[in-house]
C-alpha cells in the first residue's frame, strides 16, 4: 500500500485552472478529483508534462473563480495551438519546448475565461503570467531549441516589421506558428509584432513596484474585464506611440495610474527604446555590395567582445542591429547615433545614403581587400591615434 502511494509515476495535475491533461491513451486528471490511490500511472513524456504544468499552481494566491481547461497534446500537428469549448489543443513539438507548454496552457486558460477581451489583451495577460511563474531571464523559441533573453531582445528597435522577420521572431504568437511554418502569413499587422513588447513594458514596470502594489496589480489582472476606448487591434502610423499608449491604457485598467509612478515609468520606456529617438553607439553604412558582407562579419565579431555597445549596420534597405543580429526597419529621423561611419570604395550620392545627421561622421575609402577601419578606435575618441582615422567630415 505504501509503495503504491509513493510510486513516483503516479501523478495528477495540481493547478486548479487545469481539469485534465491527455496524450494518446493517457489521461491525467486534476488532483482534486482523485484520491492518491486512484492517481494514474503516467509514462514519459506525459509524466514530465504534468510535472511542468504543476508549476502553475504558483498562481493560486491570486486566483479568482475561473473555468478550468483540459489540455490535449496533438502528435499529428506538432505546432498547433487552438482553444475551443474549454479544450486547449497543443502540438507535440510545442509541448516539448521549455516554458512553451506552460505559456500555451496559460494563454488557453486566459482565452477561455476572458473570451470578450481582444487578442492583444489576452496575449499580454498570458505573457505576464508566464514570466511571473517561469521567470523572465530566458525564453524558448516555440518551434526551435533556441533559448533567448527577453531582456535583450524585447525593445522597440528590435521588433520585427515584416512578415518574414515576424515569423523568425521567438516571440511570435502561438496562433501564428502553423501559418509561419507553412509560409502562409500575409503581411503582419502592427499588433501582432508589438504585443510582446507591450507585455514586457508592463512587466518591466510592475516587477519594480513594492510587493503590496504587485499583489494589487495581479489581482486586478485576473479580476478586471477591460473595455478600452480605442480598438487595440488598430495601429496608427507611429508604432512606438501605439506601444506606449497600449501599455499605459492596460496599466490604467489594472489599477496603476501612469502619473503615480512617473519616474519609474519613464525609466522603463527609455530602457525599451520607447522614448524617441532610438540611440546607438555606432552606425556603419556600406553601400558597396562588394563590401557589405565583409563589414557585417567584422562588426559581428567585434560586437561579440563589446556586447554592451549598440550598433546599427545599414546597407541599402538592409538594417541590422548588433550584437543581437536582428533585422529592423526605421527611418533616419528615428535614429540618434554617437558615431556615424560610412565605408565605400566609390562614394554614393546623398539621396542613396541613410543620411543621418551627426557631427561625429567618418568616411573610409576601402576598395577590394584593403583593411577595414578599427571599430574600437572609432568608439573610443579619447585614444591618441583617433586623429589618424579616415576623413572626419
N, C-alpha and C positions, 0 to 999 in steps of 0.2 A: 504493500500500500504506500509506504513512504517513498519507495523507488518510483512509483507511478506519479506521485505528487511532484517529485523533484526532477523528473525526466526533462532535460533541457529542450528537447524538441517539441514538448507540449507548449502551445502558445495561444495567444489571443491578442486582439488589438485593444489597447487600454484607453486611447484618446476617445472621449465621448462624442466627438464630431464624426466618428467613423463607425458604421454599423457592421461592415464585413469587408474582408479582402479575399478576392478569389483569383485563382490561377489554375488553368487546366481543370483537374478534378478536385483540387483542394479548395476548401472554403474555411477561412479563419474568422471566427465570429468575434463580436465585442466581448470583452471580459465580463461586463455586467450581465451578459445573457447566459453565461455558462459557469458551472462550478469548476473548481480546479481539477476534479477528477474527470470531467467531461471535455476538457480542452483537447482539441485535436492535435495529433502528432503531425507536424509540418516538416517537409523536406525543403532543401535548397532549390531555387533561390527564394521561395515564398517565406521561409523562416527568417532570412535576413531582412526581407522587405518589411515583415511585420515588426521586427525589432527596430528598424529605422523609423517606421511610422509611429511607433510608441513614443518617440521623442516629442511628438506634437502634443502630448499631454501636459507639456510645459505651459500650454495656453489655458489650462484650467482656471488659473487665478483671475483671468479676465473674461471668462466665458459668460455669454448671455444664452438664454433659451434659444436653441437652434435645431434645425433638422439635420440629423446625421446622414452621411452619404455612404454608399457602397462603392468600392473600387474594384474594377475588373482589369486585370493585366492582359493585354491583347498581344498574342505571339505572332499573328499574321501581319499586323500593321505596326511595324516597330516604332514609329514616331507619331502615332495617332494620339490626339487629346480631344476628348468630347465629353460634354456634360449634358445629361438628359434624364429627366424624371428621377432625380436623386442618385443616378448611377453615373460614376465618372470612369470613363474608359481611358486607360493609359497604355501606350505602346511599350513593348518589352524593352527595347533599346533605351527608351526614355527612363524607364524604371531603374535600369542598371546604372545610370549616371549619378554620381554623388550629389545629393541635395535636390536633384530634379524630381524624384519621386515625391519627396515631401512638398516641394513647391507646387507640383501638379495637384496633389491632394488638397492643399490649401486653396489654390485657385478654384478647383471644383467645388469645394465647400463654400467659398465666398459666392460663387455664381449661383449655387443652389439656394442660399439663404438671402441673398440680396439681388434677386433677378431684375429688379426695376432699376438698378444702378447702371450707368453707362459702362462700357468696357474699360475705358481709361480708369475710372474709379475702382472697378473690380480688380484690375491688374495692379494698381498702386497698392491697394489693401493687401493683396496676396504677397507682393514683393516685400512689403514692410514686415508682415508676419513671418515670412521666410527668414529674413535677416535676424529678426528677434530670436527665433528658435534655433537657427542653424549657425548664426554668426555671420559677419559681413566681410571677413578677410579673404574668402575665396568663393568663386562661383564657377560651376562646371558648365561648359558648353553643352546644350541639350542634345546635340547629335554627334559630338566627338568626345574624346577623352581629355581635351584641353582644359586646363584649370587656369582661370584668370583672376585678377584682382579688381573688384568693383571700385575700390578706392583709386585705382589708377585709370581705369577706362571710362568710368561714368562721370564725364564732364562734357559740357556743351560742345567744345571744339572737336570732340571725338565721336559725336553722334552721327550715324550714317544718314546720308541724304539721298541715296538712290536705292532701287530695289536690290541690285547686286550687292552693295555694301551692307544693306539691311540683312540679307539672307546669310551673310558671313558673320554677323554680329552674334556674340554669345548671349546677348540679352534679348534676342528676338522673341516675339510672343509664342507661347505654346500652340496657339491657334494657327500659326503660320508655318509650323515645322514641315508638314507634309507638302504644302504648296512650294516651299523653298526647295525641298529635296527634288521635287518634280519640275522645278523651274517654271512654275505656273503662276507666280505672283505678278500682278500688274504693278504699275508704278505705285510705290507705297505712299501712304498719307503721312502727314506730319505726326499725328498722334501715335501711329504705330512705332515710329522711330524714337519718339521722345518720352513715351510713358515710363520707361525705366529710369530716365533722368528725373522726372517728376517725383517718382517714388524715392529715389536716392536723395534728392534735395530735402524732402520731408524727413526721411530717416536721419540724415546727417544733422539736421537741426534738432530733432526730438531727442536723440540719444545724448545730447549735451545738456539737456534740461535737468532740473532737480528730480529726484526719484518720485516725489508726490505728483509733480507735473507730468512725468512719464506715465504713471499709473492712470491719471485722469485722461490722458490722451488715448491710451489703448482701450480704455473702457468706452470712450466716445467713438473710437474707430469701429467697434463692433455693435454699437447701440444706435448711432445716428444714421438715419436714412437721408441721404443728401439730395438736395434739389438745387442745382446750380443754375444761375440765371442764363449763362451762355452755354451753348452746346459744346461740350469738351471734345467732341469729335471733329469740330470745325477749326481749322487752323488759319490764323491770319498770316500775312506775308512775313512778319518777323517771328521766326521760330523761337528765338531767345525770349522774347516778350511773352509768347504763348506759354512757354515752360514756366516762367516765373509766375505768371498770372494763375495758371492751373495749380501750382504748388501753394500759392497764397490762398486761393479760394478753398482748397481742401483743408488747409491748416485752420482757416476761419471756421469751416463747417465742423471740424473736430475740436473746436474749443480753444484754439490758440490764435489770438489776435496778433497780427504782424507787428503792431506798434508796441506790444507788451515786451517783446524781446528783440527790438530793432537792431541792436548792436550784434547780437548773435546771428540774426538772420542775414544781415549784411555780410558778415564774415563767411557764412555758408555760401551765399550767392557768389561771392568773389572766388572762393576756392573751386567752385564748379564752373567757372567761366560764364556765369550768367549775368555778370555786370560787364558791359561793353567798355573798352574793346577787348578782343582776345589778345593775350600777352604772350610773346615768345622771346626767348633769349637770343635766338638766331634764326634768320630766314635766308635760305640759299635758293637762288633761282638759276636754273640751267635751261636755256632754250635750244641748245645744240643736241640733237638726238644722238650724236656720237659720244657725247659726254655724260648724258643723264644717268645711265646705269652705273658708270664708274663713280660718279659723285655720290649717288644714292648709297651704293655699297660702302663707300668711305664714311659717310655720315652714320650709317647703321653701326659700323664697327666702332666709331668714335663715341656715339651716344651710349654704347654698351658700358663704357667706362665713366661716362658723365651723365648718368641717368637722371640726375636732379635738374638738368637743363632741358628746356622745351625748345624743340627745333621744328621749323616748318620747311619742308622741301617742296619747291614749285617747279614744274616743267610743263609748260603749256596748260592743258586742262587738268593735269595730274597734280594733286596737292596731298602730301602725306605728312602726318605729324609723327615725330620721333621723340623718344625711343619706342613709343607704342606701335609704330608702323601701321597706323590707321589712316585710310583714305578719307579725306574730308572735302567739303565744298563750301567756301565762303568767299566773299569779295574783299578786295584790298581795304575798303572802308571799315571792315570789321576787325582788321588786324593791326596790332601795335607790336613792334619788334625793337629790341635793343641794338641789334646789328643786322644789317641787310647786305647780303653778298650776292653778286652776280658773277657767274662763271661762264665764259664763252670763248670760242675761237674768233668768230665774227660777231660784232655787236648787233643785237636786234633793234628794230625800230621801236620807238617809245610805245606805240599802240600794241606791240606784240609782247610787251613785258607785263609783269604783275603790277609794276608801278607803285610800289609802296613809297610813301613819303617818309624819309628818315635821314637825319643828319649824319649818322654813322653808316654811310654807304660805301662799300668797297667793290671794285670791279677787277676781276682777274682774267687775263687772257691766257687760256690754256688750249693748246692745239695738239691733237694726236695723243701721244703717250707722255706728254710733258707732266711734270709733277703738279699735283693738286695743292691748293693752299693748306696751311695748317689751321684747322678749326680751333685748336687750343689757343694759338696766338691771337686769333681774331676775337675770341670771347674773353680774353684777359688783357684789356687795353693798358694796364699798368706795367706790363712787361716791357723792358727797354728796346726790344727788337721790333716792336709793333710798327715803328716808323718805316720799316722796310717793306711793309705789306703793300702790294699792288698799287692801284690808283684810288686813293681816298677822294671821293668826289663830294 
